[in-house]
Amino acid sequence: MSYPLEADSDLDDDAGFHEDGFLVGESDDFSDEYEDVDFEAMGVDPGEPTKAKPGSEEKVLMLAARYAAGMPLWHNDDCTDHGPARDHRIDI
């Protein structure tokens, strides 16, 4: 069974929007909504590879630092091991 798709004629597609696409009363100045983080003070150098495992808090911090610096998010020498940490000793 199919139903015809009908637009609600009471709705105006452009209601409440400026020409720039922002809602009326909305500003494109978001500078007061974000906190600047000093990654260097935290010991994070976005230009260096990281040994942090993917998904770890350290890796997310590095990605944030690289993004903030306008750099590519991944470094060719970053850790790519997705597995859990393992003891490399052989138990016999």
C-alpha positions as CSV (number, residue, x, y, z in Angstrom):
1,M,0.0,0.0,0.0
2,S,1.4,3.4,-0.9
3,Y,0.5,6.8,0.3
4,P,1.0,10.0,-1.6
5,L,3.6,12.4,-0.2
6,E,2.0,15.8,0.4
7,A,3.7,18.8,1.8
8,D,1.9,20.7,4.5
9,S,0.8,23.9,2.9
10,D,0.8,25.7,6.2
11,L,4.6,25.4,6.4
12,D,6.8,27.9,4.8
13,D,10.2,26.5,3.6
14,D,12.1,29.7,4.4
15,A,10.2,30.6,7.6
16,G,12.5,32.1,10.2
17,F,15.7,32.0,8.1
18,H,17.9,34.7,6.8
19,E,19.4,34.6,3.3
20,D,22.7,33.3,4.8
21,G,20.8,30.2,6.1
22,F,21.0,31.1,9.8
23,L,17.8,31.2,11.9
24,V,16.5,34.6,12.8
25,G,18.2,35.7,16.0
26,E,21.0,33.2,15.5
27,S,24.6,34.4,15.0
28,D,27.5,32.8,13.2
29,D,29.9,34.0,16.0
30,F,30.5,30.9,18.1
31,S,33.8,32.1,19.7
32,D,32.2,32.4,23.1
33,E,31.0,28.8,23.0
34,Y,34.4,27.1,22.7
35,E,37.2,27.0,25.2
36,D,40.8,27.4,23.9
37,V,43.0,24.6,25.0
38,D,46.8,25.0,25.3
39,F,47.9,21.6,23.9
40,E,51.6,22.5,24.1
41,A,51.2,23.0,27.9
42,M,49.6,19.5,28.0
43,G,52.6,18.1,26.3
44,V,50.9,17.4,23.0
45,D,52.7,18.2,19.8
46,P,50.3,17.8,16.9
47,G,53.2,17.4,14.4
48,E,54.6,14.3,16.1
49,P,53.3,10.7,15.8
50,T,51.5,9.2,18.8
51,K,51.8,5.8,20.4
52,A,48.3,6.1,21.8
53,K,45.9,3.4,20.7
54,P,43.0,4.3,18.5
55,G,40.0,5.3,20.6
56,S,42.0,6.1,23.7
57,E,41.7,9.4,25.5
58,E,45.3,10.2,24.5
59,K,44.5,9.6,20.9
60,V,41.4,11.8,21.0
61,L,43.4,14.5,22.6
62,M,46.0,14.3,19.8
63,L,43.3,14.4,17.2
64,A,41.8,17.5,18.8
65,A,45.3,19.1,18.8
66,R,45.8,18.3,15.2
67,Y,42.4,19.6,14.2
68,A,42.9,22.8,16.2
69,A,46.3,23.3,14.4
70,G,44.7,22.8,11.0
71,M,46.8,19.7,10.4
72,P,45.8,16.3,9.0
73,L,44.3,14.2,11.7
74,W,46.4,11.1,11.2
75,H,50.1,10.7,11.0
76,N,51.7,7.9,9.0
77,D,53.6,6.7,12.1
78,D,50.7,6.7,14.6
79,C,49.9,3.5,16.5
80,T,47.6,1.4,14.5
81,D,47.2,-1.5,17.0
82,H,43.5,-1.8,17.7
83,G,43.8,-4.8,20.0
84,P,43.9,-4.9,23.8
85,A,47.3,-4.6,25.5
86,R,48.9,-8.0,25.8
87,D,51.7,-9.4,27.8
88,H,54.3,-10.5,25.3
89,R,55.7,-13.2,27.6
90,I,55.0,-16.7,26.5
91,D,53.2,-18.8,29.2
92,I,53.9,-22.5,28.9
